[in-house]
Each structure stands twice: as C-alpha cells, then as structure tokens.
Amino acid sequence: MNKRVIKALKKIEKAGLDAILLSDPINISYLSDFRSATGYLFLGKNKIIYFTNTIYAQEAKQIKIWKVK
C-alpha cells in the first residue's frame, strides 16, 4: 500500500467513518497512480476495491492495492 492510501485511511478512521467511495478520476489517480476515465474506488478499513467497466479491468488488476470488480 502506498503512503497516500495509508494517509487517506487514517483520515477516514479519524473522521469516524468506516469507508469512503471516490468517483472523481483525479482523486482515484492521486491515490493509486492508475489513470482511468471511469470507475469508483472504495476505501475501507479492511478492503480497497476498484469498480470499473471491462475495458479497464485487465489494466486495473495490475495495481496491487485493490481488488477489481
């Protein structure tokens, strides 16, 4: 997991949240270094999941910080 994701997870916990869902490609790219025009990133205490369409799925699976759905 990279430093940005760890920092985001700490802020989520500090805010009293269980998770957040990101939809802005700029925010997703900032946290993961993965550039995609579409998708959602679920950041939770125990899970990080990237939701995308099948066009980006194979490329997204190369990113080690998340599961792809």
C-alpha positions in Angstrom: 0.0 0.0 0.0 1.4 3.4 -0.9 1.7 6.4 1.5 -1.2 8.3 0.1 -3.6 5.4 0.6 -2.3 4.9 4.2 -2.8 8.6 4.9 -6.3 8.6 3.5 -7.3 5.5 5.5 -6.0 7.2 8.7 -8.1 10.3 7.9 -11.2 8.1 7.2 -10.7 6.4 10.6 -10.1 9.7 12.4 -13.4 11.1 10.9 -15.2 8.1 12.4 -16.1 6.7 9.0 -15.9 3.0 8.0 -15.2 3.8 4.4 -15.5 6.3 1.5 -16.4 5.9 -2.1 -14.4 8.0 -4.6 -15.8 8.7 -8.1 -13.6 11.5 -9.4 -10.8 10.1 -11.7 -8.4 12.8 -10.4 -8.8 11.6 -6.8 -8.5 8.0 -7.8 -5.4 8.7 -9.9 -3.8 10.6 -7.0 -4.2 7.7 -4.6 -3.4 4.9 -6.9 -1.4 6.2 -9.9 -3.9 4.5 -12.1 -5.4 6.7 -14.8 -8.9 5.8 -16.0 -11.8 7.9 -17.2 -14.4 5.9 -15.3 -14.6 3.9 -12.1 -15.2 4.0 -8.4 -12.7 3.4 -5.6 -14.0 2.1 -2.3 -11.6 2.7 0.5 -12.4 0.8 3.7 -10.5 -0.3 6.8 -10.2 -3.9 5.5 -10.9 -3.6 1.8 -9.9 -1.5 -1.1 -11.9 -2.2 -4.2 -11.9 -0.6 -7.6 -15.1 -0.8 -9.7 -14.6 -0.3 -13.4 -16.0 -1.5 -16.7 -14.4 -4.4 -18.5 -12.4 -2.1 -20.8 -10.1 -1.2 -17.9 -10.3 -4.4 -15.9 -7.1 -6.1 -17.1 -5.0 -3.0 -16.7 -6.6 -2.2 -13.3 -5.8 -5.7 -12.0 -2.1 -4.8 -12.3 -2.4 -2.3 -9.4 -1.6 -4.2 -6.2 -3.5 -2.1 -3.7 -7.0 -3.2 -4.6 -9.3 -5.9 -5.8 -11.1 -5.2 -9.1 -14.8 -5.7 -9.6 
